[in-house]
Amino acid sequence: MFQAVQAVLFDLDGTLIDSAPDLGAAADKMRTDRGLPGLPLDDYRPMAGAGARGMLGVAFGMTPEHPEFLTYREEFFVNYENAMTERTVIFDGVHAMVQALQAMGMPWGVVTNKSQRFTLPLTAGMPLFASASVVISGDTTAHSKPHPEPLFEAARRLGFEPHRCVYVGDDERDIVAGRAAGMGTVAATYGYLGATDISQWQADAHIDLPLQLLKLIETA
């Protein structure tokens, strides 16, 4: 489907890794530290892609407009920072997909809205990312997704034109950013989508399993 592809870029949380258990645990610790009952992971999982905003929304019904949001967010960040790889796992099929891309000679990388504070130690601590050619965090450039600049920066670092890259993500903002950058876009439905209707996203394709991506890519 995608022709003459030179590189594949991925979102991180919900696309390559299942970080919902650690994100949820960081927020739930805030509840239990305050004497509130813990919530099940299933309550947190659908909002894992929204980071602190999503987790604090589930844990406390708190929005960014709340006067204590920034204080609570930093507490959440510290909790997450202290245990960000305890329960996080690579999604089934991702290792095999990455190995297949490497066998094709296809460079791959990460473009996430997660800040460098978390992205760098997280990817450094997981062997999968040793073969990544580029890792762009939410604060690597002046803009984060859905702005296309992080994807443009990834393409620049790889030395490829954006239209020769494919971007895979599990959130609408990933597809919006990919389209704005002129990249081929793939929606990953195995992440945190829940009952989301992805047909409205206008992605070029979608995959229900990581290995399905390989059928969409032509290198010549």
Backbone as ProteinMPNN parsed JSONL, in Angstrom:
{"seq_chain_A": "MFQAVQAVLFDLDGTLIDSAPDLGAAADKMRTDRGLPGLPLDDYRPMAGAGARGMLGVAFGMTPEHPEFLTYREEFFVNYENAMTERTVIFDGVHAMVQALQAMGMPWGVVTNKSQRFTLPLTAGMPLFASASVVISGDTTAHSKPHPEPLFEAARRLGFEPHRCVYVGDDERDIVAGRAAGMGTVAATYGYLGATDISQWQADAHIDLPLQLLKLIETA", "coords_chain_A": {"N_chain_A": [[0.821, -1.217, 0.0], [1.872, 1.307, 0.88], [4.294, 2.868, -0.933], [7.766, 2.808, -1.884], [8.881, 3.288, 0.657], [11.003, 4.644, 3.127], [11.485, 4.79, 5.83], [10.067, 3.936, 9.027], [8.057, 5.319, 11.498], [7.014, 5.46, 14.902], [4.475, 6.02, 17.352], [4.771, 5.91, 20.938], [3.658, 5.039, 23.69], [1.003, 2.797, 23.919], [1.297, 2.032, 21.334], [3.858, 0.886, 20.742], [4.642, 0.113, 23.31], [3.022, -1.149, 26.269], [2.225, 0.798, 28.603], [0.289, 1.379, 30.368], [-0.212, -0.025, 32.874], [1.853, 0.953, 34.611], [1.472, 3.721, 34.466], [-1.155, 3.93, 35.427], [-0.755, 2.89, 38.003], [0.862, 4.848, 39.126], [-0.873, 7.006, 39.346], [-2.839, 5.85, 40.928], [-1.536, 5.39, 43.285], [-1.459, 7.916, 44.319], [-4.106, 8.209, 45.062], [-4.4, 6.188, 47.066], [-2.477, 7.061, 48.865], [-3.789, 9.158, 49.922], [-5.727, 8.034, 51.388], [-7.847, 7.097, 49.958], [-9.836, 4.619, 48.233], [-8.289, 2.207, 46.067], [-8.382, 2.095, 42.45], [-9.423, -0.073, 39.752], [-7.174, -1.285, 37.173], [-8.417, -1.351, 34.694], [-9.994, 0.895, 34.694], [-8.2, 2.938, 34.296], [-6.807, 2.306, 31.939], [-8.083, 2.991, 29.332], [-7.499, 5.707, 29.176], [-4.804, 5.982, 29.108], [-3.217, 6.892, 27.02], [-3.413, 9.598, 27.206], [-1.725, 10.521, 29.123], [-0.601, 12.361, 32.021], [-2.788, 14.087, 32.263], [-4.94, 12.429, 31.528], [-4.719, 10.365, 33.44], [-4.981, 11.692, 35.931], [-7.488, 12.66, 35.589], [-9.024, 10.328, 35.674], [-8.368, 9.354, 38.254], [-9.034, 11.442, 40.017], [-11.015, 12.964, 38.905], [-10.104, 15.294, 37.858], [-9.331, 18.211, 35.987], [-7.131, 20.004, 33.681], [-7.669, 22.634, 34.283], [-8.082, 22.843, 36.961], [-7.198, 24.331, 40.066], [-5.18, 23.048, 41.533], [-3.965, 21.411, 39.755], [-1.348, 21.436, 38.553], [0.317, 20.913, 40.73], [-0.567, 18.383, 41.532], [0.017, 17.041, 39.17], [2.835, 17.069, 39.103], [3.388, 15.483, 41.329], [2.304, 13.092, 40.401], [4.075, 12.687, 38.244], [6.506, 12.242, 39.593], [5.92, 9.88, 41.001], [5.527, 8.185, 38.803], [8.014, 8.338, 37.535], [9.602, 7.019, 39.37], [8.908, 4.399, 39.056], [8.675, 3.506, 36.388], [9.17, 1.346, 34.719], [8.342, -0.96, 35.89], [6.027, -2.463, 35.413], [5.521, -2.108, 32.783], [5.302, -3.312, 29.467], [6.391, -4.654, 26.278], [4.227, -4.606, 23.523], [2.659, -7.603, 22.357], [4.041, -9.079, 19.51], [5.418, -6.845, 18.639], [8.23, -6.974, 18.948], [8.864, -8.921, 16.992], [7.967, -7.595, 14.706], [9.694, -5.357, 14.612], [12.137, -6.672, 14.298], [11.698, -7.745, 11.757], [11.529, -5.402, 10.22], [14.151, -4.516, 10.509], [15.457, -6.588, 9.179], [14.664, -6.007, 6.632], [16.187, -3.854, 6.185], [15.168, -1.467, 6.993], [15.061, 1.623, 8.479], [13.89, 2.629, 11.72], [11.935, 4.484, 14.108], [10.983, 6.537, 16.966], [8.36, 8.734, 17.764], [7.052, 10.603, 20.129], [4.728, 12.1, 22.482], [5.509, 12.073, 25.041], [7.576, 13.484, 27.542], [11.131, 14.225, 27.451], [12.198, 13.694, 29.907], [11.044, 11.347, 30.722], [10.985, 9.715, 28.432], [13.664, 9.225, 27.586], [15.077, 7.746, 29.733], [13.306, 5.577, 29.827], [13.318, 4.379, 27.235], [16.017, 3.817, 27.113], [16.194, 1.864, 29.002], [14.955, -0.366, 27.968], [15.555, -3.089, 25.937], [14.537, -3.264, 23.308], [14.662, -0.755, 22.075], [17.235, -0.239, 21.381], [17.864, -0.518, 18.736], [16.588, 1.538, 17.49], [16.569, 4.25, 15.237], [16.062, 6.905, 15.672], [14.763, 8.961, 18.274], [12.226, 10.937, 19.218], [11.011, 13.222, 21.488], [8.229, 14.684, 23.365], [9.036, 17.231, 24.027], [11.211, 17.727, 22.459], [11.158, 19.348, 20.229], [9.76, 22.64, 19.553], [7.104, 22.211, 19.452], [4.44, 19.841, 20.066], [2.784, 16.772, 19.102], [-0.618, 17.264, 18.111], [0.793, 18.794, 16.191], [2.868, 18.89, 13.289], [5.639, 19.208, 13.523], [7.381, 17.596, 15.275], [7.474, 15.212, 13.786], [8.548, 16.096, 11.376], [11.088, 16.763, 12.367], [12.056, 14.245, 13.085], [12.226, 13.056, 10.542], [14.133, 14.737, 9.39], [16.395, 14.143, 10.961], [16.761, 11.516, 10.254], [17.358, 11.823, 7.631], [15.602, 11.677, 5.507], [12.941, 12.442, 3.184], [9.797, 13.618, 4.387], [7.519, 12.499, 3.092], [8.356, 10.031, 2.395], [8.198, 8.486, 4.564], [6.447, 6.49, 7.011], [3.976, 6.797, 9.5], [2.981, 5.423, 12.559], [0.389, 5.14, 14.883], [-1.67, 5.245, 17.905], [-3.572, 7.088, 18.516], [-5.806, 9.775, 17.764], [-4.489, 12.208, 17.412], [-2.014, 11.423, 16.529], [-2.482, 10.57, 13.929], [-3.445, 12.929, 12.806], [-1.139, 14.53, 13.023], [0.651, 13.028, 11.436], [-0.592, 13.13, 8.903], [-0.494, 15.884, 8.461], [2.211, 16.191, 8.21], [2.652, 14.994, 5.839], [3.105, 12.309, 5.712], [2.617, 8.743, 5.275], [-0.071, 7.244, 7.007], [-0.895, 5.156, 9.769], [-3.241, 3.64, 11.778], [-3.068, 2.161, 14.902], [-4.881, -0.327, 16.269], [-4.738, -1.93, 18.482], [-3.991, -0.811, 20.846], [-4.845, 1.58, 23.168], [-7.416, 2.2, 22.43], [-10.041, 1.362, 22.959], [-13.483, 1.735, 22.673], [-13.32, 3.525, 20.623], [-14.131, 5.167, 17.589], [-12.35, 4.79, 14.903], [-12.661, 5.396, 12.268], [-13.203, 8.008, 11.746], [-10.817, 9.276, 11.803], [-9.39, 9.342, 9.448], [-7.11, 7.907, 8.706], [-4.62, 6.381, 6.63], [-4.486, 3.647, 6.7], [-5.2, 0.825, 8.862], [-4.112, -1.251, 11.566], [-4.596, -4.3, 13.272], [-2.906, -5.913, 14.584], [0.584, -5.802, 15.374], [2.355, -7.035, 13.449], [0.93, -6.925, 11.096], [1.579, -4.58, 9.87], [3.731, -4.981, 8.181], [2.749, -5.949, 5.796], [1.854, -3.732, 4.553], [3.885, -2.213, 3.608], [6.075, -1.233, 1.073], [9.282, -1.304, -0.21], [10.475, -0.536, -2.554]], "CA_chain_A": [[0.0, 0.0, 0.0], [2.789, 2.438, 0.905], [5.373, 2.541, -1.852], [9.055, 3.488, -1.746], [9.042, 3.718, 2.049], [12.398, 4.642, 3.574], [11.56, 4.678, 7.286], [8.798, 3.827, 9.741], [8.077, 5.973, 12.797], [5.956, 4.963, 15.771], [4.175, 6.553, 18.671], [5.354, 5.027, 21.957], [2.649, 4.443, 24.578], [-0.18, 2.323, 23.227], [1.652, 1.589, 19.98], [4.973, -0.052, 20.919], [4.668, -0.393, 24.685], [1.841, -1.052, 27.118], [2.659, 1.467, 29.834], [-0.889, 1.67, 31.186], [-0.116, -0.471, 34.272], [2.696, 1.841, 35.41], [0.809, 5.028, 34.534], [-2.28, 3.791, 36.343], [-0.244, 2.698, 39.359], [1.369, 6.134, 39.616], [-2.037, 7.81, 39.748], [-3.577, 5.186, 41.996], [-0.773, 5.613, 44.524], [-1.897, 9.206, 44.84], [-5.38, 7.968, 45.745], [-4.226, 5.42, 48.301], [-1.731, 7.91, 49.797], [-4.759, 10.08, 50.518], [-6.725, 7.253, 52.09], [-8.941, 6.738, 49.053], [-9.69, 3.248, 47.725], [-7.684, 2.069, 44.754], [-9.246, 1.813, 41.313], [-8.865, -1.127, 38.894], [-6.421, -0.858, 35.995], [-9.329, -1.167, 33.572], [-10.491, 2.271, 34.719], [-7.141, 3.821, 33.801], [-6.262, 1.913, 30.635], [-8.541, 3.741, 28.15], [-6.974, 7.074, 29.175], [-3.342, 5.937, 29.247], [-2.591, 7.687, 25.97], [-3.52, 11.021, 27.533], [-0.712, 10.867, 30.11], [-1.003, 12.863, 33.341], [-4.147, 14.634, 32.169], [-5.884, 11.32, 31.551], [-4.643, 9.617, 34.692], [-5.556, 12.49, 37.014], [-8.915, 12.723, 35.33], [-9.622, 9.097, 36.19], [-8.14, 9.194, 39.687], [-9.625, 12.498, 40.851], [-11.96, 13.781, 38.159], [-9.425, 16.587, 37.796], [-8.974, 18.72, 34.666], [-6.002, 20.945, 33.743], [-8.096, 23.937, 34.794], [-8.168, 22.784, 38.425], [-6.102, 25.134, 40.642], [-4.1, 22.209, 42.049], [-3.575, 20.438, 38.732], [0.101, 21.377, 38.346], [0.897, 20.252, 41.899], [-0.902, 16.964, 41.416], [0.733, 16.489, 38.02], [4.228, 16.82, 39.469], [3.384, 14.307, 42.204], [2.122, 11.949, 39.498], [5.321, 12.504, 37.497], [7.518, 11.642, 40.483], [5.518, 8.483, 41.196], [5.77, 7.45, 37.555], [9.464, 8.318, 37.329], [10.196, 6.055, 40.298], [8.494, 3.011, 38.774], [8.118, 3.539, 35.035], [9.39, 0.109, 33.965], [8.035, -2.119, 36.736], [4.939, -3.262, 34.852], [5.42, -1.802, 31.351], [5.763, -4.389, 28.588], [6.272, -4.471, 24.835], [3.052, -5.308, 23.014], [2.902, -8.842, 21.614], [4.233, -8.903, 18.078], [6.253, -5.688, 18.312], [9.613, -7.433, 18.75], [8.954, -9.582, 15.683], [7.803, -6.556, 13.689], [10.929, -4.581, 14.535], [13.148, -7.547, 13.698], [11.409, -7.84, 10.326], [11.927, -4.13, 9.622], [15.611, -4.529, 10.441], [15.84, -7.53, 8.121], [14.402, -5.296, 5.375], [17.066, -2.696, 6.119], [14.275, -0.313, 7.164], [15.235, 2.362, 9.73], [12.657, 2.908, 12.449], [12.145, 5.385, 15.224], [9.883, 6.861, 17.863], [7.946, 10.126, 17.936], [6.085, 10.541, 21.22], [4.497, 13.334, 23.234], [6.119, 11.903, 26.368], [8.726, 14.375, 27.644], [12.439, 13.56, 27.519], [12.378, 13.283, 31.306], [10.6, 9.957, 30.823], [11.283, 8.956, 27.218], [15.06, 8.801, 27.485], [15.381, 6.596, 30.601], [12.445, 4.449, 29.503], [13.829, 3.688, 26.048], [17.351, 3.309, 27.429], [16.052, 0.703, 29.87], [14.275, -1.47, 27.286], [16.427, -3.493, 24.828], [13.91, -3.062, 21.995], [14.944, 0.542, 21.474], [18.649, -0.127, 21.011], [17.976, -0.46, 17.279], [15.865, 2.697, 16.965], [17.464, 5.224, 14.611], [15.748, 8.234, 16.177], [13.736, 9.047, 19.308], [11.789, 12.323, 19.383], [10.098, 13.356, 22.629], [7.261, 15.761, 23.259], [9.696, 18.523, 24.195], [12.407, 17.815, 21.621], [10.948, 20.537, 19.404], [8.911, 23.646, 20.203], [5.716, 21.773, 19.361], [4.169, 18.416, 20.213], [1.65, 16.338, 18.288], [-0.796, 16.977, 16.683], [1.63, 19.594, 15.29], [3.751, 17.974, 12.548], [7.063, 19.484, 13.681], [8.186, 16.458, 15.76], [7.665, 14.255, 12.693], [9.531, 16.709, 10.479], [12.4, 16.644, 13.0], [12.483, 12.851, 12.947], [12.619, 12.846, 9.143], [15.409, 15.439, 9.179], [17.491, 13.394, 11.597], [16.969, 10.292, 9.478], [17.836, 12.2, 6.31], [14.61, 11.296, 4.509], [11.804, 13.327, 2.989], [8.66, 13.121, 5.173], [6.569, 11.685, 2.334], [8.92, 8.686, 2.243], [8.078, 7.856, 5.877], [5.13, 6.08, 7.49], [3.84, 7.0, 10.941], [2.017, 4.506, 13.165], [0.007, 5.594, 16.214], [-2.945, 4.734, 18.421], [-4.388, 8.216, 18.951], [-6.166, 10.623, 16.614], [-3.491, 13.256, 17.193], [-0.932, 10.825, 15.749], [-2.882, 10.572, 12.527], [-3.487, 14.339, 12.399], [0.247, 14.966, 12.84], [1.214, 12.328, 10.29], [-1.172, 13.685, 7.684], [0.027, 17.247, 8.294], [3.611, 16.066, 7.803], [2.71, 14.378, 4.519], [3.517, 10.915, 5.84], [1.587, 7.727, 5.297], [-0.517, 7.105, 8.394], [-1.473, 3.87, 10.144], [-3.827, 3.617, 13.122], [-2.886, 0.89, 15.61], [-6.119, -0.514, 17.036], [-4.53, -2.859, 19.6], [-3.506, -0.068, 22.002], [-5.766, 2.037, 24.204], [-8.544, 2.823, 21.75], [-11.332, 1.013, 23.53], [-14.6, 1.75, 21.726], [-13.145, 4.663, 19.73], [-14.416, 4.965, 16.171], [-11.186, 5.34, 14.202], [-12.986, 5.73, 10.877], [-13.225, 9.459, 11.632], [-9.459, 9.812, 11.827], [-8.888, 9.434, 8.071], [-5.809, 7.259, 8.534], [-4.506, 5.671, 5.355], [-4.693, 2.22, 6.956], [-5.17, 0.481, 10.28], [-3.639, -2.6, 11.853], [-5.106, -4.873, 14.515], [-1.741, -6.578, 15.164], [1.788, -5.131, 14.871], [2.949, -7.651, 12.261], [0.17, -6.571, 9.89], [2.212, -3.435, 9.241], [4.68, -5.397, 7.158], [2.046, -6.152, 4.535], [1.499, -2.424, 3.984], [5.107, -1.468, 3.249], [6.904, -1.623, -0.071], [10.506, -0.519, -0.124], [10.958, -0.131, -3.877]], "C_chain_A": [[0.854, 1.264, 0.0], [4.013, 2.078, 0.067], [6.606, 3.387, -1.587], [9.261, 4.056, -0.344], [10.518, 3.616, 2.449], [12.549, 4.505, 5.081], [10.153, 4.577, 7.865], [8.979, 4.437, 11.128], [6.856, 5.535, 13.6], [5.729, 5.91, 16.944], [4.708, 5.535, 19.681], [4.282, 4.317, 22.78], [1.408, 4.043, 23.784], [0.071, 1.843, 21.817], [2.78, 0.563, 20.034], [4.961, -0.686, 22.306], [3.319, -0.223, 25.374], [2.302, -0.503, 28.464], [1.49, 1.766, 30.765], [-0.765, 1.179, 32.624], [0.738, 0.444, 35.149], [2.092, 3.232, 35.535], [-0.352, 4.984, 35.529], [-1.826, 3.654, 37.785], [0.257, 4.006, 39.954], [0.23, 7.028, 40.094], [-2.758, 7.177, 40.926], [-2.86, 5.312, 43.332], [-1.166, 6.942, 45.161], [-3.229, 9.069, 45.573], [-5.153, 7.284, 47.093], [-3.417, 6.201, 49.334], [-2.649, 8.89, 50.523], [-5.891, 9.342, 51.234], [-7.939, 6.89, 51.259], [-8.761, 5.31, 48.57], [-9.057, 3.244, 46.34], [-8.728, 1.764, 43.691], [-8.62, 0.705, 40.464], [-8.153, -0.55, 37.674], [-7.344, -0.59, 34.807], [-9.932, 0.232, 33.54], [-9.47, 3.22, 34.087], [-6.759, 3.552, 32.347], [-6.771, 2.748, 29.457], [-7.964, 5.149, 28.046], [-5.458, 7.124, 29.24], [-2.638, 6.799, 28.207], [-2.615, 9.172, 26.248], [-2.584, 11.443, 28.656], [-1.281, 11.359, 31.429], [-2.431, 13.393, 33.323], [-5.183, 13.52, 32.257], [-5.9, 10.59, 32.876], [-5.247, 10.391, 35.861], [-7.057, 12.677, 36.823], [-9.633, 11.502, 35.868], [-9.54, 9.047, 37.713], [-8.919, 10.198, 40.531], [-10.697, 13.325, 40.147], [-11.42, 15.186, 37.923], [-9.087, 16.953, 36.357], [-7.791, 19.68, 34.791], [-6.376, 22.328, 34.269], [-8.168, 23.985, 36.321], [-6.974, 23.541, 39.029], [-4.939, 24.306, 41.178], [-3.549, 21.244, 41.003], [-2.058, 20.314, 38.604], [0.803, 20.687, 39.52], [0.655, 18.749, 41.851], [-0.126, 16.316, 40.263], [2.186, 16.178, 38.368], [4.332, 15.621, 40.413], [3.208, 13.03, 41.373], [3.417, 11.649, 38.753], [6.381, 11.817, 38.363], [7.19, 10.176, 40.742], [5.853, 7.642, 39.964], [7.268, 7.285, 37.306], [10.131, 7.24, 38.182], [9.863, 4.602, 39.953], [7.991, 2.854, 37.343], [8.346, 2.269, 34.217], [9.049, -1.138, 34.783], [7.002, -3.043, 36.099], [4.786, -3.055, 33.344], [6.01, -2.932, 30.515], [5.643, -3.96, 27.13], [5.028, -5.222, 24.375], [3.458, -6.564, 22.249], [3.021, -8.532, 20.119], [5.144, -7.754, 17.705], [7.705, -6.09, 18.096], [9.78, -8.041, 17.363], [8.819, -8.57, 14.551], [9.085, -5.757, 13.507], [12.052, -5.413, 13.915], [12.954, -7.668, 12.195], [11.792, -6.552, 9.605], [13.447, -4.062, 9.484], [16.101, -5.45, 9.335], [15.635, -6.911, 6.74], [15.388, -4.152, 5.167], [16.306, -1.396, 6.305], [14.556, 0.387, 8.495], [13.883, 2.618, 10.385], [12.961, 3.821, 13.628], [10.86, 5.686, 15.957], [9.626, 8.36, 17.848], [6.79, 10.117, 18.935], [5.862, 11.916, 21.829], [5.015, 13.24, 24.666], [7.369, 12.792, 26.437], [10.024, 13.57, 27.773], [12.731, 13.035, 28.922], [12.022, 11.807, 31.485], [11.03, 9.121, 29.613], [12.702, 8.405, 27.221], [15.404, 7.65, 28.434], [14.54, 5.374, 30.268], [12.988, 3.673, 28.312], [15.233, 3.134, 26.284], [17.274, 2.024, 28.241], [15.377, -0.494, 29.226], [15.067, -1.841, 26.036], [15.841, -3.243, 23.44], [14.432, -1.815, 21.304], [16.413, 0.743, 21.117], [18.823, 0.009, 19.501], [17.222, 0.71, 16.662], [16.855, 3.727, 16.425], [17.225, 6.638, 15.106], [14.671, 8.115, 17.25], [13.442, 10.529, 19.538], [10.755, 12.374, 20.499], [9.175, 14.549, 22.439], [7.859, 17.141, 23.407], [11.023, 18.606, 23.439], [12.346, 19.048, 20.728], [10.027, 21.502, 20.166], [7.444, 23.241, 20.221], [5.617, 20.277, 19.627], [2.985, 18.065, 19.313], [0.339, 16.839, 18.913], [-0.044, 17.883, 15.71], [2.598, 18.651, 14.56], [5.238, 18.152, 12.817], [7.87, 18.327, 14.263], [8.437, 15.409, 14.673], [8.632, 14.802, 11.654], [10.934, 16.558, 11.044], [12.931, 15.225, 12.898], [12.97, 12.574, 11.534], [13.953, 13.529, 8.847], [16.571, 14.65, 9.752], [17.797, 12.099, 10.859], [17.534, 10.59, 8.092], [16.892, 11.818, 5.189], [13.548, 12.378, 4.361], [10.608, 12.763, 3.766], [7.729, 12.205, 4.384], [7.087, 10.28, 2.055], [8.875, 7.915, 3.567], [6.622, 7.486, 6.167], [5.103, 6.272, 8.998], [2.691, 6.157, 11.475], [1.69, 4.998, 14.574], [-1.37, 5.114, 16.613], [-3.861, 5.843, 18.894], [-4.665, 9.101, 17.736], [-5.109, 11.687, 16.348], [-2.285, 12.724, 16.421], [-1.245, 10.897, 14.258], [-2.94, 12.001, 11.994], [-2.072, 14.847, 12.123], [0.872, 14.325, 11.609], [0.702, 12.874, 8.977], [-0.619, 15.079, 7.406], [1.484, 17.235, 7.837], [3.755, 15.456, 6.407], [3.168, 12.939, 4.545], [2.328, 9.983, 5.637], [1.202, 7.478, 6.746], [-1.203, 5.759, 8.621], [-1.979, 3.964, 11.574], [-3.667, 2.224, 13.715], [-4.067, 0.684, 16.546], [-5.933, -1.379, 18.273], [-4.118, -2.142, 20.884], [-4.598, 0.281, 22.992], [-7.064, 2.599, 23.637], [-9.884, 2.549, 22.397], [-12.407, 0.993, 22.459], [-14.491, 2.904, 20.731], [-13.443, 4.288, 18.286], [-13.297, 5.603, 15.36], [-11.489, 5.729, 12.769], [-12.995, 7.242, 10.658], [-11.828, 10.063, 11.531], [-8.871, 10.047, 10.442], [-7.45, 8.928, 7.941], [-5.794, 6.523, 7.192], [-4.779, 4.185, 5.513], [-4.778, 2.015, 8.457], [-4.693, -0.958, 10.422], [-4.184, -3.044, 13.2], [-4.02, -5.634, 15.268], [-0.494, -5.928, 14.591], [2.33, -5.713, 13.573], [2.182, -7.357, 10.983], [0.772, -5.382, 9.159], [3.087, -3.841, 8.062], [4.024, -5.573, 5.795], [1.729, -4.841, 3.825], [2.688, -1.701, 3.373], [5.793, -2.083, 2.035], [8.112, -0.707, -0.087], [10.983, -0.003, -1.473], [9.822, 0.428, -4.715]], "O_chain_A": [[0.603, 2.186, -0.776], [4.687, 1.085, 0.342], [6.513, 4.526, -1.129], [9.757, 5.171, -0.184], [11.19, 2.629, 2.147], [13.622, 4.144, 5.565], [9.183, 5.06, 7.28], [9.93, 4.115, 11.841], [5.794, 5.272, 13.036], [6.666, 6.519, 17.459], [5.057, 4.416, 19.306], [4.031, 3.128, 22.584], [0.835, 4.859, 23.062], [-0.829, 1.308, 21.169], [2.672, -0.51, 19.44], [5.237, -1.877, 22.456], [2.576, 0.719, 25.098], [2.715, -1.254, 29.347], [1.682, 2.343, 31.835], [-1.176, 1.898, 33.536], [0.391, 0.69, 36.304], [2.186, 3.857, 36.591], [-0.511, 5.879, 36.36], [-2.432, 4.228, 38.689], [0.098, 4.247, 41.151], [0.346, 7.716, 41.108], [-3.233, 7.878, 41.819], [-3.495, 5.338, 44.386], [-1.2, 7.073, 46.385], [-3.457, 9.733, 46.584], [-5.647, 7.738, 48.125], [-3.627, 6.041, 50.536], [-2.321, 9.385, 51.602], [-6.885, 9.947, 51.634], [-8.948, 6.428, 51.793], [-7.629, 4.83, 48.504], [-9.263, 4.161, 45.544], [-9.806, 1.248, 43.983], [-7.398, 0.559, 40.459], [-8.488, 0.536, 37.203], [-7.077, 0.305, 34.004], [-10.337, 0.708, 32.479], [-9.841, 4.189, 33.424], [-6.425, 4.481, 31.611], [-5.958, 3.183, 28.642], [-7.937, 5.729, 26.96], [-4.883, 8.199, 29.412], [-1.584, 7.371, 28.481], [-1.907, 9.935, 25.59], [-2.632, 12.589, 29.102], [-2.299, 10.858, 31.906], [-3.193, 13.17, 34.263], [-6.18, 13.644, 32.969], [-6.964, 10.233, 33.384], [-5.948, 9.812, 36.692], [-7.8, 12.833, 37.793], [-10.714, 11.611, 36.447], [-10.525, 8.736, 38.383], [-9.405, 9.869, 41.613], [-11.227, 14.276, 40.72], [-12.183, 16.145, 37.804], [-8.613, 16.112, 35.593], [-7.478, 20.126, 35.895], [-5.503, 23.105, 34.657], [-8.301, 25.062, 36.902], [-5.852, 23.4, 38.543], [-3.82, 24.812, 41.27], [-2.756, 20.36, 41.328], [-1.534, 19.201, 38.55], [1.775, 19.959, 39.32], [1.559, 17.951, 42.098], [0.329, 15.177, 40.375], [2.71, 15.137, 37.971], [5.268, 14.83, 40.305], [3.875, 12.023, 41.611], [3.816, 10.49, 38.642], [7.071, 10.909, 37.899], [8.078, 9.325, 40.707], [6.388, 6.539, 40.072], [7.724, 6.212, 36.912], [11.11, 6.623, 37.761], [10.469, 3.68, 40.499], [7.005, 2.159, 37.1], [7.778, 2.125, 33.135], [9.426, -2.248, 34.407], [7.091, -4.264, 36.229], [4.003, -3.755, 32.7], [7.086, -3.445, 30.821], [4.901, -3.037, 26.792], [4.801, -6.357, 24.794], [4.485, -6.579, 21.571], [2.199, -7.813, 19.552], [5.606, -7.685, 16.566], [8.348, -5.605, 17.165], [10.726, -7.716, 16.645], [9.503, -8.691, 13.535], [9.513, -5.508, 12.38], [12.826, -4.91, 13.1], [13.926, -7.693, 11.441], [12.324, -6.601, 8.496], [13.965, -3.605, 8.464], [17.057, -5.124, 8.632], [16.345, -7.247, 5.792], [15.423, -3.548, 4.095], [16.741, -0.344, 5.836], [14.312, -0.201, 9.549], [12.87, 2.798, 9.709], [14.101, 3.914, 14.083], [9.793, 5.168, 15.625], [10.56, 9.16, 17.91], [5.686, 9.675, 18.617], [6.712, 12.797, 21.706], [4.964, 14.216, 25.414], [8.14, 12.84, 25.478], [10.013, 12.399, 28.153], [13.435, 12.039, 29.085], [12.625, 11.108, 32.299], [11.397, 7.955, 29.76], [12.915, 7.238, 26.893], [15.976, 6.657, 27.986], [15.011, 4.245, 30.412], [13.107, 2.449, 28.367], [15.598, 2.102, 25.722], [18.177, 1.191, 28.18], [15.236, -1.537, 29.865], [15.24, -1.0, 25.154], [16.592, -3.031, 22.489], [14.626, -1.811, 20.088], [16.785, 1.797, 20.602], [19.808, 0.582, 19.036], [17.214, 0.863, 15.441], [17.855, 4.038, 17.073], [18.103, 7.491, 14.972], [13.776, 7.276, 17.151], [14.305, 11.279, 19.994], [9.751, 11.662, 20.464], [9.314, 15.32, 21.49], [7.265, 18.125, 22.966], [11.862, 19.454, 23.744], [13.358, 19.712, 20.5], [9.581, 21.21, 21.276], [6.634, 23.852, 20.918], [6.583, 19.537, 19.44], [2.277, 18.946, 18.826], [0.209, 16.834, 20.137], [-0.23, 17.751, 14.5], [3.098, 17.703, 15.167], [6.036, 17.322, 12.378], [8.977, 18.083, 13.782], [9.5, 14.787, 14.647], [9.447, 14.057, 11.11], [11.872, 16.26, 10.304], [14.12, 15.02, 12.654], [14.004, 11.934, 11.344], [14.8, 12.977, 8.144], [17.609, 14.504, 9.107], [18.938, 11.638, 10.836], [18.12, 9.715, 7.454], [17.317, 11.651, 4.046], [13.286, 13.136, 5.296], [10.423, 11.546, 3.8], [7.203, 11.238, 4.935], [6.354, 9.434, 1.542], [9.441, 6.828, 3.678], [5.693, 8.093, 5.634], [6.068, 5.956, 9.693], [1.585, 6.165, 10.934], [2.594, 5.245, 15.371], [-2.144, 4.638, 15.782], [-4.832, 5.578, 19.602], [-3.864, 9.167, 16.804], [-4.855, 12.035, 15.194], [-1.605, 13.487, 15.734], [-0.39, 11.238, 13.441], [-2.531, 12.259, 10.862], [-1.83, 15.512, 11.116], [1.544, 14.998, 10.828], [1.474, 13.062, 8.037], [-0.313, 15.418, 6.263], [1.936, 18.157, 7.158], [4.856, 15.408, 5.859], [3.577, 12.397, 3.518], [1.176, 10.384, 5.806], [2.064, 7.498, 7.625], [-1.978, 5.287, 7.789], [-1.228, 4.327, 12.479], [-4.076, 1.231, 13.114], [-4.239, 1.433, 17.508], [-6.877, -1.55, 19.044], [-3.914, -2.792, 21.909], [-5.209, -0.605, 23.59], [-7.738, 3.39, 24.297], [-10.769, 3.405, 22.386], [-12.261, 0.31, 21.445], [-15.472, 3.231, 20.062], [-13.053, 3.218, 17.82], [-13.293, 6.816, 15.151], [-10.645, 6.339, 12.111], [-12.819, 7.712, 9.533], [-11.684, 11.242, 11.206], [-7.959, 10.858, 10.28], [-6.669, 9.462, 7.155], [-6.836, 6.101, 6.692], [-5.246, 3.532, 4.581], [-4.467, 2.918, 9.234], [-4.852, -1.774, 9.514], [-4.23, -2.264, 14.151], [-4.185, -5.963, 16.443], [-0.5, -5.532, 13.425], [2.727, -4.962, 12.682], [2.726, -7.52, 9.89], [0.516, -5.186, 7.971], [3.169, -3.125, 7.065], [4.662, -5.371, 4.761], [1.378, -4.834, 2.645], [2.518, -0.688, 2.695], [6.054, -3.285, 1.984], [7.983, 0.514, 0.011], [11.825, 0.893, -1.52], [10.036, 0.822, -5.861]]}, "name": "protein", "num_of_chains": 1, "seq": "MFQAVQAVLFDLDGTLIDSAPDLGAAADKMRTDRGLPGLPLDDYRPMAGAGARGMLGVAFGMTPEHPEFLTYREEFFVNYENAMTERTVIFDGVHAMVQALQAMGMPWGVVTNKSQRFTLPLTAGMPLFASASVVISGDTTAHSKPHPEPLFEAARRLGFEPHRCVYVGDDERDIVAGRAAGMGTVAATYGYLGATDISQWQADAHIDLPLQLLKLIETA"}
